[in-house]
Amino acid sequence: MIEVEIQNETYQTTFRLKMIVVPRIGEGIRLQEPSGTWVSYDVLDVWYQRAEFGDVWVPYLHVRMTPEESHAHEGDRHNPMVDRRQNIPIEEFLTKFEGDRDHVPTKLSLDLSASNSI
């Protein structure tokens, strides 16, 4: 296992992960967001620096969220009509508007032949 320091350009954070291989520039990796979801990131840069504790070279990655993922996240963040904390089942949502009574569907005749015309 190799301990890799990852510098996340999207959130301006730095953290370390243990990996079996170091990805190359242009490859993608999946990282877990603070919200717990997994998101795709592009590897922008890879470099090695000498470790403070000896003659060991430590890999560093510079990553940024892929454009597709960042557009999806921006839509949720900037849309004031979307509040994910207020998710409720559709049945509970409809009872607010219809009340506790059962909904009775209205039957429609979609037959447009001349014999059924008004």
Buried (B, 14 or more C-beta within 10 A) or exposed (E): EEEBBBBBBBEEEEEEEEBEEBBEEEEEBEBEEEEEEEBBBBBEEBEEEEEEEEEEEBBBBBBBBBEEBBEEBEEEEEEEEEEEEEEEEEEEEEEEEEEEEEEEEEEEEEEEEEEEEE
